[in-house]
Amino acid sequence: MITLQAVYALAGIAFAAFSILSVRDRSNSKRFGNVAFWGLLAVSFLFGSIIGDLANGILVLALVLIGGLGLIGRGHPPTTSPEERRASAVRRGNWLFVPALIIPLTAILGTLFLKTAHWNGHALIDPKQVTLISLALGILIALGVAMLWLRPPLLAPLQEGRRLVDTIGWAAVLPQMLASLGAVFAIAGVGNAVGQLATQYIPLDNSFVVVAVYCVGMALFTAIMGNAFAAFPVMTAAIGLPLIVHKFGGDVVIMSAIGMLAGFCGTLTTPMAANFNIVPAALLELPDRNGVIKAQIPTAIPMLIGNILLLYFLVFRF
């Protein structure tokens, strides 16, 4: 059976390749910092389930130290020139979007049809992780199509991937770190503490108020923590499960899906979501580093209101 460990292995191999390719990149004065950072991340993905909690904790501290001391630099791997890319885009037109569209299409089809797939009487894919596994499968299929169609050098995908992660830097692992923080908060009982505070100061006998507090709380915690995956276990333990699901009989699947969307409204408004809001500003060389956030706030607020209404009208009806 294909499990999530296969996806971790795939990611680990990619990061290991980035680390190895960085060794000889003399255009990057901090290349050995890149080697260490991406190499340690590769170890985390490849062997994290084997080396134990203490070793994983030390590894994370090493990653934080390398990133915090600014030891990661931007490499300049061999790639095509802007003129060559422009000429290729003109020649192939919108067909260039096909490999990119293969990825979400494969993820959707895999989620719908692979959950019950069997081989010799055994499940082919872990049904609990079918979406992530299908996403990884889509990436491999899209890569194969692009390689056969565009005929780039064999190392081009890895070199371009290295160029991208070097540009993003330490922020590339921020979602993973913040999601882990959310799990730590849940184990530490932060959700229960937030729930006790909410019940003391907010009238939670009305189902609409409960839904509004849950959605706004998801957005606020996401803005503070930088990631809706980190906010989700906290707010779901505090408000979602005890009140929306158990007290008012709401549907847990609908609550979870729309609650995450409410959290993503907070993502649009915070510099803590550096990989979404700060990195793009740097890549585009915007004069205002908060320009992306300022442009997104007018969208985030009505989206949050819409999610509150959507959750209220759906969660108790199914």
VEXDREN-2710 file (C-alpha; in Angstrom, 1 decimal):
% VEXDREN-2710
k/r/px/py/pz
1/MET/0.0/0.0/0.0
2/ILE/1.3/3.4/-0.9
3/THR/1.3/5.6/2.2
4/LEU/2.3/9.2/3.0
5/GLN/5.8/8.0/3.6
6/ALA/6.3/7.7/-0.1
7/VAL/5.4/11.4/-0.5
8/TYR/7.9/12.3/2.3
9/ALA/10.6/10.2/0.5
10/LEU/9.9/12.0/-2.8
11/ALA/10.2/15.4/-1.1
12/GLY/13.4/14.3/0.7
13/ILE/15.0/13.2/-2.5
14/ALA/14.3/16.6/-4.1
15/PHE/15.8/18.5/-1.1
16/ALA/18.8/16.2/-1.1
17/ALA/19.3/17.0/-4.8
18/PHE/19.1/20.7/-4.0
19/SER/21.8/20.3/-1.3
20/ILE/24.1/18.3/-3.6
21/LEU/23.7/20.7/-6.5
22/SER/24.5/23.6/-4.2
23/VAL/28.0/22.3/-3.3
24/ARG/29.5/23.4/-6.7
25/ASP/27.6/26.6/-7.1
26/ARG/30.4/29.1/-6.6
27/SER/28.1/32.0/-7.6
28/ASN/26.6/31.7/-4.1
29/SER/29.0/32.8/-1.4
30/LYS/26.8/31.1/1.2
31/ARG/26.5/27.8/-0.7
32/PHE/27.6/25.7/2.3
33/GLY/24.8/27.2/4.3
34/ASN/22.4/26.1/1.6
35/VAL/24.0/22.7/1.5
36/ALA/23.5/22.3/5.3
37/PHE/19.9/23.7/5.3
38/TRP/18.5/21.7/2.4
39/GLY/20.5/18.6/3.5
40/LEU/19.0/18.7/7.0
41/LEU/15.6/19.2/5.6
42/ALA/16.2/16.1/3.3
43/VAL/17.1/14.1/6.4
44/SER/13.9/15.2/8.1
45/PHE/11.8/14.0/5.3
46/LEU/13.7/10.8/4.6
47/PHE/14.5/9.6/8.1
48/GLY/12.3/11.7/10.4
49/SER/10.2/8.7/11.4
50/ILE/13.3/6.7/12.3
51/ILE/15.6/9.0/14.1
52/GLY/13.2/9.8/17.0
53/ASP/11.8/13.0/18.6
54/LEU/15.1/14.2/20.2
55/ALA/17.0/14.0/17.0
56/ASN/14.2/15.7/15.1
57/GLY/14.1/18.5/17.7
58/ILE/17.9/19.1/17.3
59/LEU/17.5/19.1/13.5
60/VAL/14.8/21.7/13.7
61/LEU/16.9/23.9/16.0
62/ALA/19.8/23.5/13.5
63/LEU/17.5/24.7/10.7
64/VAL/16.4/27.7/12.8
65/LEU/20.0/28.6/13.6
66/ILE/21.1/28.4/9.9
67/GLY/18.1/30.5/8.8
68/GLY/18.2/32.9/11.7
69/LEU/21.9/33.7/11.2
70/GLY/21.4/34.4/7.5
71/LEU/23.6/31.6/6.3
72/ILE/21.4/30.9/3.3
73/GLY/22.2/32.6/0.0
74/ARG/20.7/32.8/-3.4
75/GLY/22.2/30.4/-6.0
76/HIS/22.4/31.0/-9.7
77/PRO/22.0/27.6/-11.3
78/PRO/22.5/27.3/-15.1
79/THR/19.1/28.0/-16.7
80/THR/17.6/29.6/-19.7
81/SER/17.8/33.3/-20.3
82/PRO/14.7/35.6/-20.1
83/GLU/14.9/36.0/-23.9
84/GLU/14.8/32.2/-24.4
85/ARG/11.9/31.8/-22.0
86/ARG/10.0/34.6/-23.7
87/ALA/10.6/33.0/-27.1
88/SER/9.4/29.6/-25.8
89/ALA/6.3/31.2/-24.3
90/VAL/5.4/32.9/-27.6
91/ARG/6.0/29.7/-29.6
92/ARG/3.9/27.4/-27.3
93/GLY/1.3/29.9/-26.1
94/ASN/-1.2/28.8/-23.5
95/TRP/-0.3/25.1/-24.0
96/LEU/2.5/25.8/-21.4
97/PHE/-0.2/25.7/-18.7
98/VAL/-1.0/22.0/-19.5
99/PRO/1.7/20.5/-17.1
100/ALA/0.6/22.8/-14.3
101/LEU/-3.1/21.9/-14.8
102/ILE/-2.3/18.2/-14.7
103/ILE/-1.4/18.5/-11.0
104/PRO/-4.8/19.6/-9.6
105/LEU/-6.7/17.5/-12.1
106/THR/-4.8/14.4/-10.9
107/ALA/-5.4/15.3/-7.3
108/ILE/-9.1/15.7/-7.9
109/LEU/-9.5/12.5/-9.9
110/GLY/-7.3/10.6/-7.4
111/THR/-9.4/11.8/-4.5
112/LEU/-12.6/10.7/-6.2
113/PHE/-11.5/7.4/-7.6
114/LEU/-8.4/6.0/-5.9
115/LYS/-9.7/5.9/-2.4
116/THR/-11.3/2.5/-3.0
117/ALA/-8.7/1.2/-5.5
118/HIS/-7.3/-2.3/-4.7
119/TRP/-4.5/-4.6/-5.9
120/ASN/-4.6/-8.3/-5.2
121/GLY/-7.2/-7.8/-2.5
122/HIS/-5.2/-5.0/-0.7
123/ALA/-5.8/-1.3/-0.7
124/LEU/-3.6/0.4/-3.3
125/ILE/-3.4/3.8/-1.5
126/ASP/-3.9/4.7/2.1
127/PRO/-7.5/6.1/2.0
128/LYS/-6.8/8.6/4.7
129/GLN/-4.0/10.2/2.6
130/VAL/-5.3/9.7/-0.9
131/THR/-5.4/13.5/-1.7
132/LEU/-1.8/14.2/-0.8
133/ILE/-0.6/11.0/-2.5
134/SER/-2.7/11.9/-5.6
135/LEU/-1.1/15.4/-5.5
136/ALA/2.4/13.9/-5.5
137/LEU/1.4/11.6/-8.4
138/GLY/0.1/14.6/-10.3
139/ILE/3.5/16.3/-9.9
140/LEU/5.3/13.2/-11.3
141/ILE/3.0/12.9/-14.2
142/ALA/3.3/16.7/-15.0
143/LEU/7.0/16.4/-14.8
144/GLY/7.1/13.5/-17.2
145/VAL/4.8/15.3/-19.7
146/ALA/7.0/18.4/-19.5
147/MET/10.2/16.5/-20.0
148/LEU/8.9/14.6/-23.0
149/TRP/7.4/17.7/-24.5
150/LEU/9.9/20.4/-23.9
151/ARG/13.0/18.2/-23.9
152/PRO/15.0/20.3/-21.4
153/PRO/18.4/19.1/-19.9
154/LEU/18.0/16.2/-17.5
155/LEU/18.9/18.3/-14.5
156/ALA/16.7/21.3/-15.5
157/PRO/13.8/20.5/-13.1
158/LEU/16.2/20.1/-10.1
159/GLN/18.2/23.2/-11.0
160/GLU/15.0/25.3/-11.5
161/GLY/13.6/23.9/-8.2
162/ARG/16.9/24.8/-6.5
163/ARG/16.7/28.3/-7.9
164/LEU/13.1/28.7/-6.6
165/VAL/13.8/27.4/-3.0
166/ASP/17.0/29.5/-2.8
167/THR/15.0/32.5/-3.7
168/ILE/12.4/31.8/-1.1
169/GLY/15.0/30.7/1.5
170/TRP/14.0/29.6/5.0
171/ALA/10.4/30.7/4.4
172/ALA/9.9/27.6/2.3
173/VAL/9.7/25.5/5.5
174/LEU/7.5/28.0/7.4
175/PRO/4.2/26.2/6.7
176/GLN/5.6/23.0/8.0
177/MET/7.0/24.6/11.1
178/LEU/3.8/26.5/11.9
179/ALA/1.6/23.4/11.3
180/SER/3.8/21.6/13.8
181/LEU/3.4/24.5/16.2
182/GLY/-0.4/24.0/15.9
183/ALA/0.0/20.4/16.9
184/VAL/2.1/21.4/19.9
185/PHE/-0.5/23.9/21.0
186/ALA/-3.2/21.3/20.8
187/ILE/-1.2/18.8/22.9
188/ALA/-0.5/21.6/25.4
189/GLY/-4.2/22.3/25.8
190/VAL/-4.2/25.8/24.3
191/GLY/-7.5/25.1/22.7
192/ASN/-9.1/24.2/26.0
193/ALA/-7.8/27.4/27.5
194/VAL/-9.2/29.5/24.7
195/GLY/-12.5/27.7/25.0
196/GLN/-12.7/28.6/28.7
197/LEU/-12.0/32.2/28.0
198/ALA/-14.6/32.3/25.2
199/THR/-17.3/30.8/27.4
200/GLN/-16.6/33.3/30.1
201/TYR/-16.8/36.5/28.1
202/ILE/-18.9/35.7/25.0
203/PRO/-22.6/34.6/24.9
204/LEU/-22.3/31.2/23.2
205/ASP/-26.0/30.1/23.5
206/ASN/-26.7/31.3/20.0
207/SER/-25.5/29.1/17.1
208/PHE/-24.8/32.1/14.9
209/VAL/-22.6/33.7/17.5
210/VAL/-20.7/30.4/17.9
211/VAL/-20.1/30.2/14.2
212/ALA/-19.0/33.8/14.0
213/VAL/-16.6/33.3/16.9
214/TYR/-15.2/30.2/15.4
215/CYS/-14.6/31.8/12.0
216/VAL/-13.2/35.1/13.3
217/GLY/-11.0/33.1/15.8
218/MET/-9.7/31.0/12.9
219/ALA/-8.8/34.2/11.0
220/LEU/-7.2/35.9/14.0
221/PHE/-5.2/32.9/15.1
222/THR/-4.0/32.4/11.5
223/ALA/-2.9/36.0/11.4
224/ILE/-1.0/35.5/14.6
225/MET/0.5/32.2/13.8
226/GLY/0.9/32.7/10.0
227/ASN/-0.8/29.4/9.0
228/ALA/-4.4/28.2/9.1
229/PHE/-3.1/24.6/9.8
230/ALA/-1.6/25.9/13.0
231/ALA/-4.8/27.7/14.0
232/PHE/-7.2/24.8/13.2
233/PRO/-6.4/22.5/16.1
234/VAL/-6.6/25.3/18.6
235/MET/-10.0/26.8/17.5
236/THR/-11.5/23.4/16.7
237/ALA/-10.7/22.2/20.2
238/ALA/-11.9/25.4/21.7
239/ILE/-15.1/26.2/19.8
240/GLY/-15.6/23.8/16.8
241/LEU/-16.0/20.4/18.4
242/PRO/-17.5/21.2/21.8
243/LEU/-20.0/23.8/20.6
244/ILE/-20.7/23.7/16.8
245/VAL/-20.6/19.9/16.6
246/HIS/-21.5/18.5/20.0
247/LYS/-23.8/21.2/21.4
248/PHE/-25.6/22.4/18.3
249/GLY/-25.2/19.2/16.2
250/GLY/-23.2/20.7/13.3
251/ASP/-21.6/18.6/10.6
252/VAL/-17.9/18.2/11.4
253/VAL/-16.8/17.9/7.7
254/ILE/-18.5/21.1/6.7
255/MET/-17.3/22.9/9.8
256/SER/-13.7/21.8/9.1
257/ALA/-13.7/22.8/5.4
258/ILE/-15.3/26.2/5.8
259/GLY/-13.4/26.9/9.0
260/MET/-10.1/26.4/7.1
261/LEU/-11.3/28.8/4.4
262/ALA/-12.1/31.4/7.2
263/GLY/-8.6/30.8/8.5
264/PHE/-7.1/31.5/5.1
265/CYS/-8.8/34.9/5.2
266/GLY/-6.3/35.7/8.0
267/THR/-3.5/34.4/5.9
268/LEU/-4.2/37.2/3.5
269/THR/-3.6/39.9/6.2
270/THR/-0.4/38.9/8.0
271/PRO/3.3/39.2/7.4
272/MET/3.6/36.0/9.5
273/ALA/2.6/34.2/6.3
274/ALA/5.9/35.2/4.9
275/ASN/5.9/32.6/2.1
276/PHE/2.6/34.0/0.8
277/ASN/2.9/37.7/1.5
278/ILE/6.5/38.8/2.0
279/VAL/8.4/36.5/-0.4
280/PRO/6.3/37.5/-3.4
281/ALA/6.9/41.2/-2.6
282/ALA/10.6/40.5/-2.6
283/LEU/10.5/38.4/-5.8
284/LEU/8.6/41.1/-7.6
285/GLU/10.8/43.8/-6.1
286/LEU/7.8/45.8/-4.9
287/PRO/8.7/49.1/-3.3
288/ASP/6.4/48.4/-0.4
289/ARG/7.2/45.0/1.3
290/ASN/3.6/45.0/2.7
291/GLY/2.1/45.8/-0.7
292/VAL/0.7/42.3/-1.1
293/ILE/-1.0/42.4/2.2
294/LYS/-2.5/45.9/1.6
295/ALA/-3.9/44.7/-1.7
296/GLN/-5.4/41.6/-0.1
297/ILE/-7.2/43.1/2.9
298/PRO/-10.2/44.5/1.0
299/THR/-10.7/40.9/-0.3
300/ALA/-10.1/39.1/3.0
301/ILE/-12.8/41.0/5.0
302/PRO/-15.8/40.3/2.7
303/MET/-14.5/36.7/2.2
304/LEU/-14.5/36.2/6.0
305/ILE/-18.1/37.5/6.3
306/GLY/-19.1/35.3/3.4
307/ASN/-17.5/32.2/5.1
308/ILE/-19.4/33.0/8.4
309/LEU/-22.7/33.1/6.6
310/LEU/-21.8/30.1/4.5
311/LEU/-20.9/28.0/7.5
312/TYR/-24.0/29.1/9.5
313/PHE/-26.4/28.2/6.7
314/LEU/-24.7/24.9/5.8
315/VAL/-23.3/23.3/8.9
316/PHE/-26.6/22.7/10.7
317/ARG/-28.5/21.7/7.6
318/PHE/-26.8/18.5/6.6
END
